[in-house]
Amino acid sequence: MSIKRFLCVLLLFYAVFISYSQEKIWDEDFSSNKNNWFTDESAIYFEKGMYVFNAKNNNASSWRTTPIKDCKITVQTKWLGGLDNMGAGLVFRFQNDRQFYIFWIAAKGFYIIGKIDGNNITRFANWTQSSSINKKGTNTLTVELMGDSISCYVNDTKLLTTNDASYPSGGFGFYCQKGVLAGFDNLKVWEYTDNADNNVSAKIMKSYDVPVQGPYGIAYVNNNISIVDWFNGQIVTLESGSGKTKSLFKLSGLFRYQGMEFVNNQVWIADYNKKINAYNMEGEIIKTINYDGRKPSGITFGNGFFWISDPDEMKIRQYQDWKLVKTIAIPGHIVNPRGLEYENNSLWLASPTNEAVYRIDPASGRELAKYSLKGINVHGLEWINNFLWITDHSNKKVIQLNIDKK
């Protein structure tokens, strides 16, 4: 190879790999069901630090619908018994229970990689033997996804790289064919993102301790900063000068109070019990919307629409007259999305897990900027007079931030 050609290849390699970074968004040892995976007493359960699938009578599967595009997924799978010629392993870029990719191994030492589309299966590799598979033992499966490129590994040995653009993003999970008893452990997921410099500073201007147990949603109610106290079931107002609080009214008819918005002299509260309630200023429920998603958290009104963040679906839902207009996928690296605000033609989304606020394009769901808030368990968001006010749930604070919203 000539020096010129070598340098071109080297520069291409460098350009590809410096343009992406990876962030671990999932790390689970299955010592408990802290992330609420699906369980079934007889077929899918937690045992001895593993997520166990006993597919004695039927195929068994479980997945997360978090939409991820470019990523690396790795998990350990252990054959515990049953048929050694049937498969167990990963599903990825999961769309629904009829559309996803598969990477399974059988305890006899074979693997299959393919695409499920309804009743059709496209086999990229059809039950191929590999000496890298530990027969009737423990194996580490890895999938790397970049654009339409799919690479699969077992115990760090590459088995296949192929290209398919059918499902550009989707969820991930596990599948066991009928007759297999297998356990999964040490699941890790890294998301690849470009290295565009979108991390913007946020300056704390004011910080107030609030005497409530659980500050969640925040809104500007009749020129007063108001917050939802989910623990005591009330709305309290905050004097911006002194930080003193007083109760505005008690909430009723709710299960778990989340986001809050003030529109047309009505206080709208998102309730985890799949209700969106509107209150008048006397604290009476005057309207209830039955939420059609999974778990509503943040709520905001902007550009003539209501917007709801759903951390369980990992989506933002847009409504007009409470009829669903569209859903927007939240980027997978934004973990546990909560508070939501519409301002300056953008959606602003809080992640207490990431200790950050994200600016999101409402048309595409693309992340426009990230505002890191180290040590702040941010939940609620509200723009007031060119400052972003947030609630810090863990530290029981209301904080005023000065950030660039352009």
C-alpha positions in Angstrom: 0.0 0.0 0.0 1.4 3.4 -0.9 2.0 6.0 1.8 -0.6 8.3 0.1 -3.2 5.6 0.2 -2.3 4.6 3.8 -2.7 8.2 4.9 -6.1 8.4 3.2 -7.3 5.3 4.9 -6.0 6.5 8.2 -7.7 9.9 7.9 -11.0 8.1 6.9 -10.7 5.9 10.0 -10.0 8.9 12.2 -12.9 10.9 10.7 -15.3 8.1 11.3 -14.4 7.5 14.9 -13.8 11.0 16.2 -17.3 12.1 15.1 -19.0 9.8 17.6 -18.9 9.3 21.3 -20.6 6.7 23.4 -22.7 7.1 26.6 -23.7 4.2 28.7 -27.5 4.4 29.1 -28.2 1.0 30.6 -26.3 -1.1 33.1 -28.1 -3.8 34.9 -27.0 -6.9 36.9 -30.6 -8.2 37.5 -30.0 -8.6 41.2 -33.5 -7.1 41.5 -36.3 -5.9 39.3 -35.5 -2.2 39.9 -36.3 -1.3 36.3 -39.7 -3.0 36.2 -39.1 -5.7 33.6 -42.0 -7.9 32.6 -42.4 -11.0 34.9 -44.6 -14.0 34.8 -44.6 -16.4 37.8 -44.1 -19.5 35.8 -42.3 -18.4 32.7 -40.3 -15.1 33.3 -38.9 -14.3 36.7 -35.8 -13.2 38.7 -33.7 -15.8 40.3 -30.1 -16.0 41.6 -29.2 -12.7 40.1 -30.5 -13.5 36.7 -33.5 -12.6 34.5 -34.7 -16.2 33.9 -36.9 -17.4 30.9 -38.5 -20.7 31.3 -40.0 -21.3 27.9 -41.2 -24.8 28.7 -44.7 -24.4 27.1 -44.4 -21.3 24.8 -41.9 -18.8 23.4 -41.0 -16.2 26.0 -40.0 -12.6 25.4 -39.5 -9.3 27.2 -38.4 -5.9 25.8 -37.9 -2.2 26.4 -39.4 0.2 23.9 -36.8 2.9 24.4 -36.0 4.0 20.8 -32.3 3.8 20.2 -30.6 4.2 16.8 -26.8 3.8 16.9 -25.7 1.8 19.9 -23.9 -1.2 21.4 -25.8 -3.8 23.4 -24.1 -6.6 25.3 -25.5 -9.3 27.7 -24.5 -12.6 29.2 -26.8 -15.5 28.6 -26.6 -18.8 30.4 -28.2 -22.1 29.2 -30.0 -23.6 32.3 -31.6 -26.5 30.6 -34.2 -27.7 28.1 -33.7 -28.1 24.4 -30.1 -27.5 23.1 -31.2 -27.0 19.5 -33.5 -24.0 20.1 -32.5 -20.4 20.4 -32.2 -17.7 23.2 -30.8 -14.3 22.9 -31.3 -10.6 21.9 -34.0 -8.7 20.0 -33.0 -5.2 18.9 -34.4 -2.3 17.0 -37.7 -3.5 18.3 -40.7 -1.9 16.6 -43.5 -4.0 18.0 -44.0 -7.7 18.7 -44.0 -8.5 15.0 -41.1 -6.4 13.8 -37.6 -6.6 15.1 -34.1 -8.0 14.5 -32.8 -11.2 16.3 -29.5 -12.6 17.5 -30.0 -16.0 19.2 -27.7 -18.8 20.0 -28.5 -22.5 20.7 -26.7 -24.5 23.4 -25.4 -27.0 20.7 -23.1 -24.2 19.4 -25.2 -22.6 16.6 -26.4 -19.0 16.1 -29.0 -17.3 14.0 -29.2 -13.6 13.0 -32.1 -12.1 11.1 -35.1 -9.9 10.8 -38.7 -10.6 11.8 -41.4 -8.9 9.8 -44.8 -10.3 10.8 -44.9 -13.9 9.6 -41.7 -13.5 7.5 -38.1 -13.9 8.6 -35.1 -12.8 6.7 -32.0 -14.8 7.7 -28.7 -13.0 7.6 -27.1 -16.1 9.1 -29.2 -19.3 9.4 -28.3 -21.5 12.3 -24.6 -21.4 11.7 -22.1 -23.3 13.9 -19.4 -21.4 15.7 -16.6 -22.7 17.8 -16.7 -19.5 19.8 -20.0 -20.5 21.5 -19.6 -22.2 24.8 -21.9 -25.2 24.4 -24.4 -25.5 27.2 -22.7 -22.7 29.1 -22.4 -18.9 29.5 -21.9 -16.7 26.5 -21.7 -12.9 26.0 -23.7 -11.6 23.1 -22.9 -8.2 21.6 -24.7 -6.2 18.9 -23.2 -3.0 17.4 -25.5 -0.8 15.3 -24.4 2.2 13.3 -26.8 3.5 10.6 -27.9 0.4 8.6 -24.8 -1.6 9.6 -25.4 -4.5 12.0 -22.5 -6.4 13.6 -22.9 -9.4 16.0 -20.4 -10.9 18.3 -20.2 -13.9 20.7 -17.6 -13.8 23.4 -15.8 -11.0 21.5 -15.6 -12.9 18.3 -17.3 -11.2 15.3 -19.8 -13.6 13.7 -21.3 -11.3 11.0 -21.6 -7.7 9.7 -24.5 -7.0 7.4 -26.6 -4.0 6.3 -30.3 -3.5 6.5 -32.3 -0.3 6.7 -35.7 -1.7 7.5 -35.7 -0.6 11.2 -33.5 2.4 11.7 -34.1 2.6 15.5 -36.0 0.8 18.1 -36.1 -1.0 21.5 -34.2 -4.0 22.8 -34.9 -7.1 24.9 -34.7 -10.9 25.1 -36.3 -13.9 23.5 -36.3 -17.6 24.2 -37.8 -20.2 21.9 -40.1 -22.8 23.2 -38.3 -25.6 25.1 -35.4 -23.4 26.4 -34.6 -22.5 30.0 -32.1 -19.6 30.0 -30.9 -16.7 32.2 -29.7 -13.3 31.3 -27.3 -11.1 33.2 -25.1 -8.0 33.0 -27.0 -6.1 30.4 -25.2 -3.0 29.2 -26.2 -0.5 26.5 -24.1 2.3 25.1 -25.6 4.9 22.7 -23.4 6.4 20.1 -23.9 10.2 19.5 -22.1 12.7 17.4 -19.7 15.0 19.2 -21.3 18.3 18.2 -20.6 20.8 21.0 -24.1 21.2 22.3 -23.4 21.2 26.0 -24.2 24.7 27.1 -23.6 26.3 30.5 -26.4 27.2 32.9 -25.8 29.8 35.6 -27.7 29.6 38.9 -29.2 33.1 39.8 -31.3 32.2 42.8 -32.1 29.1 44.9 -34.8 28.7 47.4 -35.4 25.9 49.9 -39.1 25.0 49.9 -40.8 23.4 52.8 -42.5 20.6 50.8 -41.7 16.9 50.6 -41.9 16.4 46.9 -41.5 19.4 44.6 -42.3 18.2 41.0 -44.2 20.4 38.5 -43.8 24.2 38.3 -45.9 26.8 36.6 -46.5 30.6 36.6 -50.0 30.9 38.1 -51.5 34.4 38.1 -48.0 35.9 38.3 -46.9 33.6 41.1 -44.3 30.8 40.9 -46.3 27.7 41.9 -45.1 24.1 42.4 -46.8 20.7 42.8 -46.1 19.1 46.1 -46.9 15.5 45.2 -46.3 14.1 48.7 -48.9 16.3 50.4 -51.2 16.7 47.4 -51.2 20.5 47.1 -50.2 23.5 45.0 -48.0 26.0 46.8 -46.9 29.5 45.6 -43.4 31.0 46.1 -42.6 34.6 46.7 -39.7 35.2 44.3 -38.2 37.9 46.6 -38.3 36.1 49.9 -38.7 32.5 48.9 -41.6 32.2 51.4 -44.4 29.7 50.4 -48.1 29.4 51.0 -50.7 26.9 50.0 -52.8 27.8 47.0 -55.2 24.8 47.2 -55.3 21.1 47.9 -55.4 18.6 45.1 -58.0 15.9 44.8 -58.7 12.9 42.7 -55.1 12.2 41.9 -52.8 9.3 42.4 -49.2 10.6 41.7 -48.8 14.3 40.9 -46.3 15.1 38.2 -46.2 18.1 35.8 -48.2 21.3 35.9 -49.2 24.0 33.4 -51.3 27.2 33.7 -53.5 27.9 30.7 -56.6 30.2 30.5 -56.9 30.5 34.2 -56.9 26.8 34.7 -54.2 24.7 36.4 -53.5 21.5 34.5 -51.9 18.6 36.4 -50.5 15.4 34.8 -51.2 12.4 37.0 -49.2 9.1 36.7 -52.6 7.3 37.0 -53.2 8.2 33.4 -55.3 11.3 34.1 -54.8 14.9 33.0 -57.0 17.1 35.3 -57.8 20.8 35.0 -58.5 22.8 38.2 -60.1 26.1 38.7 -58.6 28.5 41.2 -60.8 27.1 44.0 -59.1 23.8 43.6 -62.1 22.1 41.9 -61.6 19.6 39.1 -63.5 21.0 36.1 -62.2 18.7 33.4 -60.5 15.3 33.2 -58.7 13.8 30.2 -58.1 10.1 30.1 -54.5 9.9 29.0 -54.0 7.5 26.0 -50.3 6.9 26.6 -48.6 5.0 29.5 -47.4 7.4 32.2 -47.8 11.2 31.7 -45.1 13.2 33.5 -44.3 16.7 32.1 -47.1 18.9 30.6 -46.8 22.2 28.7 -48.8 24.3 26.3 -47.2 26.0 23.3 -47.9 27.0 19.7 -51.6 26.0 20.2 -50.9 22.5 21.4 -50.6 20.6 24.7 -47.4 18.5 24.9 -46.9 15.5 27.3 -43.6 13.8 28.2 -44.0 10.0 28.8 -40.9 8.4 30.5 -42.3 4.9 30.1 -42.9 5.3 26.4 -39.8 7.5 25.9 -42.0 9.8 23.8 -43.4 13.3 23.7 -47.0 13.4 22.7 -48.6 16.4 21.0 -52.3 17.1 21.3 -54.8 19.6 19.8 -58.1 19.8 21.6 -56.8 16.7 23.4 -56.7 14.7 20.1 -53.4 13.1 19.4 -51.5 14.9 16.6 -48.2 13.0 16.7 -45.6 11.4 18.9 -41.9 12.3 19.0 -39.3 9.8 20.1 -37.1 11.1 22.9 -33.3 10.4 22.3 -32.4 7.2 24.1 -29.5 8.8 26.1 -32.0 11.1 27.8 -32.8 8.8 30.7 -36.0 9.2 32.8 -37.4 12.3 31.0 -39.7 14.3 33.2 -40.6 18.0 33.2 -41.5 19.6 29.9 -41.7 23.2 28.8 -42.4 24.9 25.4 -40.5 28.2 24.8 -38.9 29.9 21.8 -40.2 27.3 19.3 -38.4 24.5 21.3 -39.3 21.9 23.8 -37.3 21.9 27.0 -37.0 18.5 28.7 -35.7 17.7 32.2 -33.8 14.5 33.1 -33.2 14.0 36.8 -31.1 10.9 36.1 -28.8 12.8 33.8 -28.9 15.9 35.9 -29.6 18.0 32.8 -32.1 20.0 30.8 -32.3 19.3 27.1 -33.6 21.5 24.3 -35.5 19.5 21.8 -36.7 20.2 18.2 -40.5 19.7 18.4 -40.6 18.7 14.7 -38.0 15.9 14.8 -37.2 15.2 18.4 -33.5 16.0 17.7 -31.5 17.3 20.6 -30.4 20.9 20.0 -28.6 21.6 23.3 -27.8 20.1 26.7 -27.6 22.1 29.9 -25.7 20.2 32.6 -26.9 20.7 36.2 -24.5 18.7 38.3 -26.0 17.6 41.6 -29.5 18.9 40.8 -32.4 16.4 40.6 -34.3 18.5 38.1 -38.0 17.7 37.5 -40.2 20.7 36.8 -39.4 23.5 34.2 -41.0 26.9 33.6 -39.7 29.9 31.6 -40.5 33.2 33.4 -39.3 36.5 32.2 -36.3 35.1 30.3 -35.2 32.9 33.2 -35.7 29.1 33.4 -37.1 28.1 36.8 -36.7 24.5 37.9 -37.6 22.2 40.8 -34.9 20.1 42.5 -36.8 17.2 43.8 -34.2 15.5 46.0 -32.8 18.7 47.5 -36.3 20.3 47.9 -35.4 23.5 46.1 -36.7 25.9 43.5 -33.9 27.3 41.3 -33.7 30.2 38.8 -31.3 29.6 35.9 -29.8 32.0 33.4 -29.2 30.2 30.1 -29.1 31.0 26.5 -32.3 29.9 24.8 -31.4 31.0 21.3 
